[in-house]
Amino acid sequence: MKKTLFIAAFLLPFTLLLSPLTSQAQSGEQQLNSEYQSAIREFLSQDIANRQRTMQRRAEQILLSLPNSEKLYDETYISIRTALVDGTRDDGSPELNYLFDISYNCRHLEGYTDDYPLGVFDCDSSNSVRAICNLTKTFVEGILDDIFRPGKAVSVKIYSTTDGVELSRVIPYDGRYGNFRYMPVVFNNERLRISVDTAGINNNCQLAYIRAQSVRHFLQNNVRNLSRTVNDFSYVTRSYTDTGSFYRRSSIEITVHDAFREAIDLMTADKIQDDYVDFNIPQSSTPYENAYVLIIANEDYDHAFLPSVPFASNDGDIVRQYFVRALGVPERQVKVVNNASRAAIYEGIHWLTDLSQAVATQSGGQPVPQANLFVYYAGHGFLDFDGNAYLIPNNLRLDGIKALGGKKGCGKKRKTIVEPTAYDIALSRKDAALFARQCISLDSLCSALKGKGKRETYPVNRLTVIVDASFDGNQRNGAPMLRSDRKVTPDAKGKKAKRKANKASDAIVLLAAATDKTAFSFDAQHHGFLTYFLLKEIKGLAATSDFDSYTYQDIYEAVERKLNKESALQGKWQVISGFVDGKYAADWQHLHIR
């Protein structure tokens, strides 16, 4: 394996904790809703299919257990059908509805006519209607309880029938289900208006309608869930003149509108939590007391020739949360500087070195290192003529740099940022040297954290540096920006790009890309590619029981593999890189993540 490596020293056992939504992640929610729609729908389809099978089995068991006196006859059966149905809300937006249909059927009639007694309309007097009413109550209050949520709009369609024999007398009606005047009904496939009152029932259409009202009355007064929903009843009635099999199909069809909004929201949130590292950040149960972290997030630069770095601030904020939550680093031991100047960066370095000395123990008059130091940087980078990599701080002075001072719109006093694609500034050797003096090289950063000179000044147990930046002169979106005008031949290119850090630094360094390659952003996730996949790997390890055994090499290779694939799929081919020297050079692959 190449002498590159991951970074880190993270992770403890943790439980899941949902973090607040960031505005950046929220903007991706609509895209995720669309992306996961098919998967969520498939899950819901399987779920209701399982419920249907359970209800069908239970209905058959109940029907078998009924005494013969309560059956229409031996060849009757209950049919239950459920489905996901697309619908539209009042505002025109789509909704996903749930359909529940239950019917009592006969395979053969063999001379049977109506199982209601002559002239009777109460649902309890019909074996078939009583069965579907009681089963509907059982299932809606049990297996379907979570679907019939309070406040849901519910449409109930009741199918009711009579035989085709004309009534020879007026059937008394006492108004127990209400008096009806010009009510809409479908009778024998015709849309009619019907009236029924205490004057009595004198035709089959009225009789079938009152039988349907009996079912409505039962559902409204006996099914607990329907007392909490907003119900709309409709009725389909029929009078049969023959003994066809459809005659005995008493049925109830219920549609719960927008039935799965809450379930879809929860499942979508779960998907977002899985894919977005900004969500569901793991929580450590054990503090990481000897870790000290400096996070530098330079998104906005003052000078016009340096455009902003997309998502760098979000990178810094979420990395901070992972150190505090996932690693268990005490919050006071994590320092974040945004849009940092050179002085601010060195102030952070001094904060780390002071802590490394403060927590060191003594043995035989010599300090024993205890501090594990971490430095994370997201921002712009620069490569000088000799292949040295630099971090670009904010508030640069441009005195004497001709390529910048002489370019319209890039002078020291101009603060507005022009269109990033307008840049492709090549610095001469002299200008590049002047510019580099304003920056901080990776070599000097590592050396400053360990002490200058050959003798180790600061007692540091482990130094890890993570850099999500491009050094090839391009921005995160691939557009040109600022570069040294180096003429590097293919043979020399690799040598220049792989310059090592100061061996005295004993540093483990991870770069988002080789210094002659571009480090891109993963726009949909609102992070740099390296930052996203590094944090994503941390989340994934939470599901394992032995993640403490993972080594730097294990995690590095996992991040590299996933980042390579996703960046290539997006047309932003990126390969992470890094280097290690000093006391870690021989065995970094075997170091554990903590």
C-alpha positions in Angstrom: 0.0 0.0 0.0 1.2 3.5 -0.7 2.6 5.4 2.2 -0.6 7.4 2.7 -3.0 7.0 5.5 -6.1 7.9 7.1 -6.3 10.0 10.1 -8.1 9.9 13.1 -8.1 8.3 16.4 -11.7 8.4 17.0 -14.7 6.5 18.1 -16.0 5.1 21.3 -19.1 2.9 21.9 -22.1 5.2 21.6 -25.8 5.4 21.3 -27.7 7.3 18.6 -28.6 10.9 19.1 -30.5 13.0 16.6 -28.9 16.3 16.0 -30.8 19.5 15.1 -31.3 20.0 11.4 -28.9 22.4 9.8 -30.2 24.7 7.1 -27.9 23.2 4.6 -29.2 19.7 5.2 -32.8 20.8 5.2 -32.3 22.0 1.6 -31.6 18.4 0.6 -34.8 17.0 2.2 -37.0 17.5 -0.9 -34.4 15.7 -3.0 -34.3 12.9 -0.5 -38.0 12.6 -0.4 -38.0 12.0 -4.2 -34.9 9.7 -4.0 -36.5 7.4 -1.4 -40.1 7.5 -2.6 -39.9 4.2 -4.4 -38.2 2.4 -1.5 -40.6 3.8 1.1 -43.6 2.9 -1.1 -42.3 -0.7 -1.5 -41.9 -1.0 2.3 -45.5 0.3 2.8 -46.8 -2.1 0.2 -45.2 -5.0 1.9 -46.5 -3.8 5.3 -50.1 -3.6 4.2 -49.9 -6.9 2.3 -48.8 -8.6 5.6 -51.6 -6.9 7.5 -54.1 -8.1 4.8 -52.9 -11.7 5.2 -53.3 -11.5 8.9 -56.8 -10.1 8.7 -57.9 -12.6 6.1 -56.7 -15.5 8.3 -58.4 -14.1 11.4 -61.6 -13.5 9.5 -61.7 -17.1 8.2 -61.1 -18.4 11.8 -63.9 -16.2 13.1 -66.3 -17.3 10.4 -65.5 -21.0 11.0 -66.2 -20.6 14.7 -69.7 -19.0 14.1 -72.7 -21.3 14.8 -74.6 -22.3 11.7 -77.5 -20.1 12.8 -75.3 -17.1 12.3 -74.0 -18.1 8.8 -75.8 -17.5 5.6 -75.0 -21.0 4.7 -72.0 -23.3 4.5 -70.4 -21.8 1.4 -70.1 -18.2 2.5 -66.8 -16.5 2.9 -65.2 -13.2 3.9 -63.0 -11.3 1.4 -60.6 -8.6 2.6 -58.7 -6.4 0.1 -56.2 -3.6 1.0 -54.2 -1.3 -1.2 -52.1 1.8 -1.5 -54.0 4.3 -3.6 -52.6 7.6 -5.1 -54.8 10.6 -4.4 -54.7 14.4 -4.4 -55.1 16.8 -1.6 -57.3 19.9 -1.8 -54.2 22.0 -2.7 -53.4 19.8 -5.6 -50.4 18.1 -4.0 -50.2 14.3 -4.1 -51.2 12.0 -1.2 -50.9 8.3 -0.5 -54.2 6.8 0.7 -55.0 3.4 2.3 -57.9 1.4 1.0 -59.7 -1.3 3.2 -62.5 -3.3 1.6 -64.3 -6.1 3.4 -67.2 -8.1 1.9 -69.3 -11.1 2.8 -69.8 -13.4 -0.2 -71.6 -16.5 -1.4 -70.2 -19.0 -3.9 -73.7 -20.4 -4.7 -77.1 -19.2 -3.8 -79.1 -22.3 -4.5 -82.5 -20.6 -4.1 -81.5 -18.3 -1.2 -82.7 -14.8 -1.4 -82.4 -12.1 1.3 -80.8 -13.0 4.6 -82.6 -10.1 6.2 -86.0 -11.0 7.6 -88.8 -9.6 5.5 -89.0 -5.8 5.7 -86.1 -5.5 8.3 -83.3 -3.1 7.9 -81.3 -3.2 11.1 -77.8 -4.4 10.4 -77.8 -6.7 13.4 -80.6 -8.7 11.8 -78.5 -9.8 8.8 -75.8 -12.5 9.3 -73.7 -11.1 6.5 -73.9 -7.4 7.4 -73.4 -8.1 11.1 -70.3 -10.1 10.3 -68.6 -7.4 8.2 -69.5 -4.7 10.8 -68.0 -6.6 13.7 -64.9 -7.6 11.7 -64.4 -4.0 10.6 -64.6 -2.9 14.2 -62.1 -5.6 15.2 -59.6 -4.8 12.5 -59.8 -1.0 12.6 -59.4 -0.9 16.4 -56.6 -3.5 16.3 -54.4 -4.3 13.3 -55.2 -0.9 11.6 -55.2 1.3 14.7 -52.0 3.2 13.6 -53.5 4.0 10.2 -56.8 5.4 11.5 -55.1 8.3 13.3 -57.1 11.1 14.9 -58.0 13.9 12.5 -57.5 11.8 9.4 -60.0 12.4 6.6 -61.8 9.1 6.0 -64.2 8.2 3.2 -66.6 5.3 3.9 -68.6 3.8 1.0 -71.3 1.3 2.1 -72.7 -1.2 -0.4 -76.2 -2.4 0.5 -78.7 -4.5 -1.4 -82.3 -5.9 -1.4 -83.9 -8.5 -3.6 -85.9 -7.5 -6.6 -89.4 -8.2 -5.2 -91.5 -5.0 -5.1 -92.7 -4.0 -1.6 -96.4 -4.9 -1.1 -96.8 -2.6 1.9 -95.2 0.4 3.5 -92.5 -0.7 6.0 -92.6 1.4 9.2 -89.5 3.5 9.9 -89.2 5.2 13.3 -86.4 7.6 12.3 -83.8 5.9 14.4 -81.0 6.7 12.0 -82.3 10.1 11.1 -84.7 11.6 8.5 -83.3 12.1 5.0 -84.4 14.5 2.3 -83.0 14.5 -1.2 -79.8 12.7 -0.2 -77.4 11.5 -3.0 -77.3 7.8 -3.6 -76.3 5.4 -6.4 -79.1 2.9 -7.0 -78.7 0.3 -9.7 -75.9 2.3 -11.2 -78.1 5.5 -11.4 -77.3 8.6 -9.4 -80.5 9.6 -7.5 -81.7 11.8 -4.7 -83.6 9.9 -2.0 -85.8 10.9 0.9 -86.8 8.7 3.8 -88.7 9.8 7.0 -91.2 8.5 9.5 -93.8 8.2 6.7 -92.2 4.9 6.1 -90.4 2.9 3.4 -92.3 2.1 0.2 -89.7 0.9 -2.3 -86.5 -1.1 -2.5 -84.3 1.9 -3.1 -85.4 3.4 0.3 -85.0 0.0 2.0 -81.5 -0.5 0.7 -80.6 3.1 1.7 -81.9 2.6 5.3 -79.9 -0.6 5.6 -76.8 1.3 4.6 -77.7 3.9 7.2 -77.9 1.2 9.8 -74.3 0.2 8.9 -73.2 3.8 9.1 -74.8 4.1 12.5 -73.0 1.0 13.8 -69.6 2.3 12.5 -70.0 5.7 14.0 -71.2 4.5 17.4 -69.1 1.4 17.8 -65.8 1.8 16.1 -63.6 3.9 18.4 -61.2 5.1 15.7 -64.0 6.5 13.5 -65.1 8.7 16.4 -61.7 10.5 16.1 -61.5 10.9 12.3 -63.3 13.2 9.9 -65.7 10.9 8.1 -67.5 11.3 4.8 -70.1 8.6 4.0 -71.5 7.6 0.6 -73.8 4.8 -0.4 -74.2 2.4 -3.3 -77.5 0.5 -3.3 -78.9 -2.2 -5.5 -82.0 -4.2 -6.0 -81.5 -7.6 -7.7 -84.2 -9.2 -9.7 -82.3 -12.5 -10.2 -80.3 -14.7 -7.8 -76.9 -13.9 -9.2 -73.9 -14.3 -7.0 -73.4 -10.5 -6.7 -76.6 -10.3 -4.7 -75.0 -11.4 -1.5 -72.0 -9.1 -1.6 -72.6 -6.9 1.4 -69.5 -4.8 1.8 -67.8 -1.8 3.3 -65.0 0.2 1.6 -63.0 2.6 3.7 -60.3 5.0 2.4 -58.0 6.8 4.8 -56.7 9.9 3.0 -53.0 10.8 3.4 -52.8 7.8 5.6 -49.0 7.5 5.6 -47.8 11.0 5.9 -46.5 10.5 9.5 -44.9 7.1 8.6 -43.3 8.6 5.4 -42.0 11.5 7.3 -40.4 9.2 9.9 -38.9 6.9 7.3 -37.6 9.8 5.3 -36.1 11.2 8.4 -34.4 7.8 9.0 -33.0 7.9 5.5 -31.7 11.4 6.0 -30.1 10.4 9.3 -28.4 7.5 7.6 -27.1 9.4 4.6 -26.5 12.8 6.0 -23.6 13.0 8.5 -25.2 16.2 9.9 -27.9 14.0 11.4 -28.0 11.2 14.0 -24.5 12.0 15.2 -23.2 9.2 17.4 -22.9 9.8 21.1 -19.9 8.5 23.1 -20.5 7.0 26.6 -16.9 7.4 27.6 -15.0 10.7 27.6 -11.8 11.1 25.6 -10.0 13.2 28.2 -6.5 13.4 26.6 -7.6 14.7 23.2 -7.3 18.3 22.2 -8.7 19.6 18.9 -8.1 22.7 16.7 -10.6 23.2 13.8 -10.0 25.8 11.2 -12.8 26.5 8.8 -12.1 29.1 6.2 -15.1 29.5 4.0 -15.1 33.3 3.3 -11.9 35.2 2.3 -11.6 39.0 2.3 -9.7 39.4 -1.0 -11.4 39.3 -4.3 -9.0 36.8 -5.9 -9.9 34.2 -3.3 -13.6 33.1 -3.7 -15.4 31.4 -0.9 -15.0 27.7 -0.2 -18.4 26.0 -0.4 -19.6 24.3 2.8 -16.3 24.8 4.7 -18.1 26.4 7.7 -20.5 23.4 7.8 -17.5 21.1 7.6 -16.0 22.7 10.6 -19.2 22.8 12.6 -20.1 19.1 12.0 -16.5 17.9 12.6 -16.7 19.7 15.9 -19.9 17.9 16.8 -18.3 14.5 15.9 -15.3 15.2 18.1 -17.5 16.2 21.1 -20.2 13.6 20.6 -18.7 10.6 18.8 -15.3 10.8 20.3 -16.3 12.1 23.7 -13.8 15.0 23.7 -14.8 17.5 26.3 -16.3 20.5 24.6 -13.8 22.9 26.2 -11.0 20.9 24.6 -12.2 21.7 21.1 -11.4 25.1 19.6 -13.0 26.3 16.3 -11.7 29.3 14.3 -13.7 30.4 11.3 -12.2 32.5 8.5 -8.9 32.5 10.4 -6.0 34.8 9.7 -2.4 33.6 10.0 -2.2 35.0 13.5 -5.4 33.3 14.5 -4.2 30.0 13.3 -0.9 30.3 15.2 -2.9 31.4 18.3 -4.8 28.1 18.0 -1.5 26.2 17.6 -0.1 27.8 20.7 -3.3 26.9 22.6 -2.6 23.2 21.7 1.1 23.3 22.6 0.3 25.0 25.9 -2.2 22.2 26.7 0.3 19.5 25.7 2.7 20.8 28.3 0.1 21.4 30.9 -1.2 17.8 30.9 2.2 16.0 30.5 3.3 13.9 33.5 6.9 13.7 34.8 9.1 10.6 35.0 12.7 10.9 36.0 12.6 14.6 35.5 11.4 14.2 31.9 7.9 15.1 30.6 5.8 12.1 29.5 3.4 13.0 26.7 -0.3 12.5 27.4 -1.9 14.8 24.8 -3.4 13.5 21.5 -3.6 16.6 19.2 -5.9 16.9 16.2 -5.9 19.7 13.6 -8.6 19.9 11.0 -8.5 22.4 8.2 -11.1 23.2 5.5 -10.3 26.0 3.1 -8.0 27.0 0.2 -4.5 25.5 -0.3 -1.5 26.5 -2.3 1.5 24.7 -3.8 4.8 26.6 -4.3 7.5 26.0 -6.9 9.2 23.4 -4.8 6.1 21.4 -4.2 5.5 22.5 -0.6 1.9 22.5 0.4 0.4 25.6 2.2 -2.8 26.5 4.0 -4.1 29.9 2.9 -5.3 32.0 5.8 -7.6 35.0 5.7 -6.5 38.7 5.7 -3.5 38.3 3.5 -1.4 41.3 2.5 -0.5 41.5 -1.2 2.3 44.0 -1.1 4.9 43.4 -3.8 3.0 40.5 -5.5 2.8 41.9 -9.0 0.4 39.2 -10.5 -2.2 40.1 -7.9 -1.6 43.8 -7.4 -1.6 44.4 -11.1 -4.8 42.4 -11.9 -7.9 44.5 -12.2 -10.2 43.8 -9.2 -7.6 41.9 -7.2 -5.9 44.7 -5.4 -5.5 44.9 -1.7 -8.2 47.4 -1.2 -10.9 45.7 -3.2 -13.1 43.5 -1.0 -15.9 42.3 -3.4 -15.6 38.8 -4.7 -16.0 38.6 -8.5 -17.2 35.5 -10.4 -15.0 32.6 -9.3 -14.8 31.2 -12.9 -13.0 34.4 -13.9 -9.8 33.3 -12.1 -6.8 31.5 -13.4 -4.0 33.4 -11.8 -0.5 32.0 -12.3 2.2 33.3 -10.0 5.9 33.6 -11.0 8.5 32.1 -8.8 9.1 35.4 -7.0 5.4 36.1 -6.6 4.7 32.6 -5.4 7.5 32.9 -2.8 6.0 36.2 -1.5 2.6 34.7 -1.4 3.7 31.6 0.4 5.3 33.7 3.2 1.7 34.9 4.0 0.5 31.3 4.3 1.3 28.3 6.6 3.0 25.3 5.2 2.1 21.8 6.3 5.7 21.3 7.4 5.8 24.3 9.6 2.3 23.5 11.0 3.5 20.1 12.1 6.8 21.4 13.4 5.2 24.2 15.4 3.1 21.6 17.2 6.1 19.5 18.1 8.7 22.3 18.7 11.3 23.8 16.5 14.7 22.3 16.0 15.8 18.7 16.5 15.0 18.5 20.1 11.3 17.8 20.9 10.0 20.8 22.9 6.4 20.0 23.3 5.4 16.6 24.8 2.8 15.3 22.3 1.7 11.7 22.3 0.1 11.7 18.9 -0.4 14.4 16.2 -3.1 14.0 13.6 -3.7 16.5 10.8 -6.7 16.4 8.4 -6.8 18.7 5.5 -9.8 19.1 3.2 -8.4 21.5 0.7 -7.0 21.6 -2.9 -3.4 22.6 -3.5 -3.5 22.4 -7.3 -4.9 25.9 -7.8 -8.5 24.9 -8.3 -11.6 25.5 -6.2 -13.9 22.8 -4.8 -16.1 23.1 -7.8 -13.1 22.4 -10.1 -12.9 26.0 -11.5 -9.4 27.6 -11.6 -8.3 30.0 -8.9 -4.7 30.7 -8.0 -1.5 28.6 -8.7 2.2 28.9 -9.0 3.4 28.9 -12.6 5.3 25.6 -12.1 6.4 23.7 -15.2 6.3 20.1 -13.9 7.2 17.3 -16.2 5.3 14.0 -15.9 8.4 12.3 -14.5 9.0 14.9 -11.9 5.3 15.4 -11.1 5.1 12.6 -8.6 8.2 13.5 -6.8 7.0 17.1 -6.4 3.6 16.1 -5.3 4.7 13.7 -2.6 7.1 15.8 -0.6 7.2 14.6 3.0 6.5 16.5 6.2 9.3 17.4 8.6 10.5 14.1 10.1 10.9 15.7 13.4 7.1 16.3 13.5 6.1 12.7 13.9 2.8 13.6 12.3 0.0 11.6 10.7 -1.4 13.7 7.8 -4.5 13.0 5.7 -5.1 15.1 2.5 -8.3 15.2 0.6 -6.3 14.7 -2.6 -2.7 14.6 -3.7 -1.2 18.1 -3.8 -1.4 18.2 -7.6 -5.1 17.1 -7.7 -8.4 18.8 -6.9 -10.3 18.2 -3.7 -14.0 18.6 -4.6 -17.2 19.2 -2.7 -20.0 16.7 -2.3 -22.7 19.3 -3.0 -25.8 17.1 -2.1 -24.3 16.5 1.3 -23.0 20.0 1.9 -19.5 18.9 2.7 -16.1 18.3 1.1 -15.8 14.8 -0.1 -13.1 13.8 2.4 -15.0 15.3 5.3 -18.3 13.6 4.4 -16.9 10.1 3.9 -14.6 10.3 7.0 -17.6 11.2 9.2 -19.9 8.7 7.3 -17.4 5.9 8.2 -17.6 6.9 11.9 -21.4 6.6 11.7 -21.2 3.2 10.0 -18.8 1.8 12.6 -21.5 2.4 15.3 -23.3 -0.7 14.0 -20.3 -3.0 14.7 -19.6 -4.7 18.0 -15.8 -4.6 17.6 -15.0 -1.2 16.1 -12.3 -0.6 18.7 -10.3 -3.1 16.8 -10.4 -1.1 13.6 -7.0 0.3 12.6 -6.0 3.5 10.8 -5.5 1.4 7.7 -8.9 -0.2 7.9 -10.7 3.1 8.1 -8.4 4.8 5.5 -9.1 2.0 3.0 -12.8 2.1 3.6 -13.0 5.9 3.1 -10.8 5.7 0.1 -12.9 3.1 -1.6 -16.2 4.8 -1.0 -14.9 8.3 -1.9 -13.3 7.1 -5.1 -16.5 5.5 -6.3 -18.9 8.3 -5.5 -16.6 11.1 -6.8 -16.1 9.1 -10.1 -19.9 8.6 -10.4 -20.3 12.4 -10.1 -17.5 13.1 -12.6 -15.3 14.5 -9.9 -12.6 11.8 -9.7 -10.8 12.3 -6.4 -8.3 10.0 -4.6 -7.3 10.8 -1.0 -3.7 11.0 -0.1 -1.4 11.6 2.9 1.9 11.0 4.5 3.4 9.9 7.8 6.9 10.1 9.1 8.9 9.9 12.3 7.8 7.4 15.0 4.6 6.4 13.3 6.2 5.6 9.9 6.8 1.9 10.5 3.6 0.9 12.2 0.8 3.4 11.5 -1.2 0.7 9.7 -1.5 -1.2 13.0 -2.5 1.7 15.2 -6.0 1.4 16.4 -8.5 4.2 16.0 -8.2 5.0 19.6 
